[in-house]
Amino acid sequence: MTQEMEHVRTPVSEPDDPSRQRPGTAEAAKPFWRRPWMIPLWVVTAAFLYLQVKPFVGTPESMAPVPPHDGFAAYYPLLISHIVFGTVAMVTVNLTVWPWLRRQHPAVHRVAGRVYVAATVAGGVCGLIIMPFAPPVGKVGVTMSTTLWIITAVVAFWAVRSGRYALHRKFMLYSFALVMNNVWGVFAAQIVIGYQIQMDFTYLAEFARWVGWVVDLMLVQWWLYHTAKRPVEGPARQWVASVR
């Protein structure tokens, strides 16, 4: 066996670094309707975006749910930009975590992932710029979740460009948890209000800003532990072509 052939076989036989493993064959793709969690995910995302974005659509700036900030003229435009980029991020991240789309249409998966990262960085930066002018309640929780949102998306992009597919999967799931955190926050706040639970508004707002992303990250970490032994899928066709 030549040294060249030994070099070709090396990436397949490195069990100590699973983040660099590229399986040659992915498991058979299930039909899209056999992923029962995708339908509720899209329904929840659509409902959340409708409820959160609709009040700003076609509403004059002076009558918007969040009025302009007197001390910072760019506050409202940056807020709208944050909402727009956040909407794009929530839609595209649902595409990236869809196994059927990733296996059957990898080009769409890649484009959705790049759009997601761009929207995340742009939306996150807009959010961090206006954060000093936002109400003080919950500001620390929002700042932390927004910063982690940007970092996890960038690390996930770097990982996939470096061929570290296990690391890419891990940080994309972290990023998914962070971008979807607002759904939990709104849901938790609605429960408190709907059931007329006696709770100081300051504590309620602070609670809503923390519970979403903390719970989401805990659930994702549990899922990563639960699926730790599953093979990590890489671009099988490209890998086969590269070793020929």
C-alpha positions as CSV (number, residue, x, y, z in Angstrom):
1,M,0.0,0.0,0.0
2,T,1.5,3.4,-1.0
3,Q,1.8,6.4,1.3
4,E,-0.7,8.2,-0.9
5,M,-3.4,5.5,-0.2
6,E,-2.6,5.6,3.5
7,H,-3.1,9.4,3.5
8,V,-6.5,9.0,1.8
9,R,-7.7,6.5,4.4
10,T,-6.6,8.6,7.4
11,P,-9.7,10.9,7.8
12,V,-12.1,7.9,7.9
13,S,-10.1,6.2,10.7
14,E,-9.7,8.9,13.2
15,P,-12.2,8.0,16.1
16,D,-10.5,10.4,18.5
17,D,-11.7,13.5,16.7
18,P,-15.3,13.0,15.8
19,S,-15.7,16.7,14.8
20,R,-13.6,15.9,11.7
21,Q,-15.3,12.7,10.7
22,R,-17.1,12.8,7.4
23,P,-19.3,9.7,6.9
24,G,-19.3,8.5,3.4
25,T,-23.0,7.5,3.4
26,A,-25.8,9.3,5.2
27,E,-28.7,7.3,6.6
28,A,-31.7,7.0,4.3
29,A,-33.7,10.2,4.2
30,K,-37.2,10.0,5.7
31,P,-40.1,11.7,3.8
32,F,-40.7,15.2,5.1
33,W,-44.0,14.3,6.7
34,R,-42.3,11.7,8.9
35,R,-40.7,14.5,10.9
36,P,-43.6,15.3,13.2
37,W,-41.8,18.0,15.1
38,M,-41.3,20.1,12.0
39,I,-45.0,21.0,11.6
40,P,-45.4,22.3,15.2
41,L,-42.1,24.2,14.8
42,W,-43.3,26.0,11.7
43,V,-46.7,26.7,13.3
44,V,-45.2,28.1,16.5
45,T,-42.7,30.2,14.5
46,A,-45.4,31.6,12.1
47,A,-47.7,32.4,15.1
48,F,-44.9,34.1,17.0
49,L,-43.8,36.2,14.0
50,Y,-47.4,37.2,13.2
51,L,-48.0,38.4,16.7
52,Q,-44.7,40.1,17.1
53,V,-44.3,41.7,13.6
54,K,-47.9,42.6,12.7
55,P,-48.1,45.6,15.1
56,F,-45.2,47.2,13.3
57,V,-46.4,46.6,9.8
58,G,-47.9,49.8,8.2
59,T,-47.9,51.5,11.6
60,P,-46.6,55.1,11.7
61,E,-43.5,55.6,13.8
62,S,-45.3,57.8,16.3
63,M,-48.0,55.1,16.9
64,A,-45.7,52.1,17.0
65,P,-45.8,49.7,20.0
66,V,-42.2,50.9,20.8
67,P,-42.1,54.7,20.3
68,P,-39.0,56.5,19.1
69,H,-36.3,57.2,21.6
70,D,-35.9,60.9,22.3
71,G,-32.2,60.6,23.0
72,F,-31.3,58.5,20.0
73,A,-32.8,59.2,16.6
74,A,-31.6,55.9,15.0
75,Y,-33.3,53.8,17.8
76,Y,-36.5,53.1,15.9
77,P,-34.9,52.4,12.5
78,L,-32.4,50.0,14.2
79,L,-35.2,48.3,16.0
80,I,-37.1,47.7,12.8
81,S,-33.9,46.4,11.2
82,H,-33.4,44.1,14.2
83,I,-37.0,42.8,13.8
84,V,-36.6,42.2,10.0
85,F,-33.3,40.4,10.3
86,G,-34.6,38.4,13.3
87,T,-37.6,37.3,11.2
88,V,-35.3,36.2,8.4
89,A,-33.1,34.4,10.9
90,M,-36.1,32.5,12.5
91,V,-37.3,31.4,9.1
92,T,-33.9,30.3,7.7
93,V,-32.9,28.5,10.9
94,N,-36.0,26.3,10.7
95,L,-34.8,25.4,7.2
96,T,-31.3,24.5,8.4
97,V,-32.5,22.1,11.1
98,W,-34.8,20.3,8.7
99,P,-33.1,16.9,8.1
100,W,-35.1,16.1,4.9
101,L,-34.1,19.4,3.3
102,R,-30.5,19.0,4.3
103,R,-30.2,15.5,2.8
104,Q,-32.4,16.0,-0.3
105,H,-31.5,19.6,-1.2
106,P,-28.1,20.3,0.3
107,A,-27.6,23.4,-1.8
108,V,-30.8,25.0,-0.3
109,H,-29.5,24.0,3.1
110,R,-26.2,25.8,2.5
111,V,-27.8,28.9,1.2
112,A,-30.3,29.0,4.1
113,G,-27.4,28.6,6.5
114,R,-25.4,31.5,5.0
115,V,-28.5,33.7,5.0
116,Y,-29.1,32.8,8.6
117,V,-25.6,33.7,9.7
118,A,-25.7,37.0,7.8
119,A,-29.1,37.9,9.3
120,T,-28.0,36.8,12.8
121,V,-24.9,39.0,12.7
122,A,-26.8,42.0,11.3
123,G,-29.8,41.6,13.6
124,G,-27.7,40.9,16.6
125,V,-25.5,44.0,16.1
126,C,-28.6,46.2,15.6
127,G,-30.0,44.8,18.8
128,L,-26.7,45.4,20.8
129,I,-26.5,49.0,19.5
130,I,-29.9,50.0,20.8
131,M,-29.5,48.0,24.0
132,P,-28.1,50.9,26.1
133,F,-31.3,52.9,25.2
134,A,-33.7,50.1,26.0
135,P,-35.7,49.8,29.3
136,P,-33.4,48.6,32.1
137,V,-35.5,45.6,33.0
138,G,-34.2,42.5,31.5
139,K,-31.3,44.3,29.7
140,V,-28.6,42.0,31.1
141,G,-30.4,38.8,30.0
142,V,-31.1,40.2,26.5
143,T,-27.5,41.4,26.1
144,M,-26.2,38.0,27.0
145,S,-28.5,36.0,24.8
146,T,-27.9,38.4,21.8
147,T,-24.1,38.1,22.2
148,L,-24.2,34.4,22.5
149,W,-26.6,34.3,19.5
150,I,-24.0,36.0,17.3
151,I,-21.1,34.0,18.6
152,T,-22.7,30.6,18.2
153,A,-23.8,31.4,14.6
154,V,-20.3,32.6,13.6
155,V,-18.6,29.6,15.3
156,A,-21.0,27.2,13.5
157,F,-20.2,28.9,10.1
158,W,-16.4,28.7,10.8
159,A,-16.8,25.0,11.9
160,V,-18.5,23.9,8.7
161,R,-16.0,25.8,6.6
162,S,-13.2,24.0,8.5
163,G,-14.8,20.5,7.9
164,R,-15.7,20.1,11.6
165,Y,-19.2,18.8,11.1
166,A,-19.9,17.7,14.7
167,L,-18.9,21.1,16.0
168,H,-21.0,22.7,13.3
169,R,-24.0,20.7,14.3
170,K,-23.5,21.5,18.0
171,F,-23.2,25.2,17.6
172,M,-26.0,25.5,15.1
173,L,-28.3,23.8,17.6
174,Y,-27.1,26.3,20.3
175,S,-27.8,29.1,17.9
176,F,-31.2,27.7,17.1
177,A,-32.0,27.6,20.8
178,L,-31.0,31.2,21.2
179,V,-32.9,32.6,18.2
180,M,-36.0,30.7,19.3
181,N,-35.8,31.9,22.9
182,N,-38.3,34.8,22.5
183,V,-41.0,32.3,21.9
184,W,-40.6,30.8,25.4
185,G,-40.4,34.3,26.9
186,V,-43.6,35.4,25.4
187,F,-45.3,32.1,26.2
188,A,-44.2,32.3,29.8
189,A,-45.3,35.9,30.2
190,Q,-48.7,35.1,28.6
191,I,-49.2,32.3,31.2
192,V,-48.5,34.6,34.1
193,I,-50.8,37.3,32.7
194,G,-53.5,34.9,31.5
195,Y,-53.8,33.1,34.8
196,Q,-53.5,36.4,36.7
197,I,-50.6,35.2,38.7
198,Q,-49.7,37.9,41.2
199,M,-46.2,38.9,40.2
200,D,-44.4,42.3,40.1
201,F,-44.0,43.5,36.5
202,T,-40.3,44.0,37.0
203,Y,-39.8,40.4,38.0
204,L,-42.1,39.2,35.2
205,A,-40.1,41.2,32.5
206,E,-36.8,40.0,34.0
207,F,-38.1,36.4,34.1
208,A,-39.3,36.6,30.4
209,R,-35.8,37.8,29.3
210,W,-34.0,34.9,30.9
211,V,-36.2,31.8,30.9
212,G,-36.4,31.4,27.1
213,W,-32.7,31.1,26.2
214,V,-31.6,29.3,29.4
215,V,-34.3,26.6,29.1
216,D,-33.6,26.3,25.3
217,L,-29.9,25.8,25.8
218,M,-30.6,23.2,28.5
219,L,-32.9,21.3,26.2
220,V,-30.4,21.4,23.3
221,Q,-27.6,20.2,25.6
222,W,-29.8,17.3,26.7
223,W,-30.5,16.5,23.1
224,L,-26.8,16.5,22.3
225,Y,-26.1,14.1,25.1
226,H,-29.0,11.9,24.0
227,T,-27.7,11.7,20.4
228,A,-24.0,11.7,21.1
229,K,-23.5,8.3,19.4
230,R,-25.2,9.1,16.2
231,P,-23.0,9.5,13.2
232,V,-22.5,13.1,12.0
233,E,-23.5,13.7,8.4
234,G,-21.1,15.6,6.2
235,P,-21.2,16.4,2.5
236,A,-20.9,12.7,1.4
237,R,-20.7,13.3,-2.3
238,Q,-18.0,15.9,-2.0
239,W,-16.0,13.7,0.4
240,V,-16.2,10.7,-2.0
241,A,-15.0,12.9,-4.9
242,S,-12.2,14.3,-2.9
243,V,-10.6,11.0,-2.1
244,R,-10.8,9.5,-5.6
